[in-house]
Amino acid sequence: MPRIFDFGGREVERSATVASLRALKGSGRHVAQVTAETADEAAAAEAAGIEMVVCRAANVARVREGSRRVFVTAALGFADAVTSDEILRTAFSAITTGADAVITGRGHETVRMLANEQIPVMGHLGFVPRKSTWVGGIRAVGKTATEALELWDRFRRLEDAGAFAVECEIIPAEVMAEINRRTGLVTVSLGSGPSADVVFLFTSDISGESARLPRHARAWGNLAALHKAVREARVAALSGFRKEVAAGSYPAEAEIAGIADAELEEFRTRLESGEIS
């Protein structure tokens, strides 16, 4: 496992680096990326052999509590950092806290600004949920020759702006394959087929927590059923407590502290005599 110095100056081990991700191009090898917002989720990802996680910039410290090894990409939210100063401040805070890269869905000038500081930047192309009004709905992007060529132009402009990677969301698999062969960007497929360098799914989908599973996702677990069972068990336990309080059966003799008879009698005598101490 590579040893590097992170942006906070700490000597660390990483399951992936920018260099190793770039080396995936043309190798036929893939790595996996999932979401993680908590220490528990990050620890589970590391234990499962997942190489990369993405989290909100504000949660980098919590994620790093769970894993010191996974490659962490911090998402710069649209509302969290708006001006150039805010964007830079948020990005530097994320990487010095422990992130290895940042992801932004903002324009090329924002990407260029971050890349000029040698911050590894991941863009977001294809279907971008917060920008879905531009494509008229929740749908794959690049399903016509014209739209696919426009998409390819966006890949080129993103690479020219200095991004090292791009999240590719819901792009037709054949289009993704053609683009991946031609771009120097590390491609991260979210619903865009198997030809990208990195394959990405949300942990909530993988674990079976989502109320509705997207077409491109698959569940390997059923945490929703476990969460439901936990909620029901909690209500049952609380109901049992409330019932026994009402009935006077809790607390029972074994659940209360006692006092020796002689000490209790002395206490009562001194109370009745008005003695305070």
Stockholm file with secondary structure:
# STOCKHOLM 1.0

chainA/1-277         MPRIFDFGGREVERSATVASLRALKGSGRHVAQVTAETADEAAAAEAAGIEMVVCRAANVARVREGSRRVFVTAALGFADAVTSDEILRTAFSAITTGADAVITGRGHETVRMLANEQIPVMGHLGFVPRKSTWVGGIRAVGKTATEALELWDRFRRLEDAGAFAVECEIIPAEVMAEINRRTGLVTVSLGSGPSADVVFLFTSDISGESARLPRHARAWGNLAALHKAVREARVAALSGFRKEVAAGSYPAEAEIAGIADAELEEFRTRLESGEIS
#=GR chainA/1-277 SS CCEEECTTSCEEECSCCHHHHHTTTTTSCCEEEEECCSHHHHHHHHHTTCCEEEEEGGGHHHHHHHCSSSEEEEECCTTTCCSHHHHHHHHHHHHHHTCSEEECCSCHHHHHHHHHTTCCEEEEEECCGGGGGGTTSSCCSCCSHHHHHHHHHHHHHHHHHTCSEEEEESCCHHHHHHHHHHCCSEEEEESSCSCSSEEEECHHHHTTCCSSCCTTCCCSCCHHHHHHHHHHHHHHHHHHHHHHHHHTCSSCGGGSCCCCHHHHHHHHHHHHTTCCC
#=GC SS_cons         CCEEECTTSCEEECSCCHHHHHTTTTTSCCEEEEECCSHHHHHHHHHTTCCEEEEEGGGHHHHHHHCSSSEEEEECCTTTCCSHHHHHHHHHHHHHHTCSEEECCSCHHHHHHHHHTTCCEEEEEECCGGGGGGTTSSCCSCCSHHHHHHHHHHHHHHHHHTCSEEEEESCCHHHHHHHHHHCCSEEEEESSCSCSSEEEECHHHHTTCCSSCCTTCCCSCCHHHHHHHHHHHHHHHHHHHHHHHHHTCSSCGGGSCCCCHHHHHHHHHHHHTTCCC
//
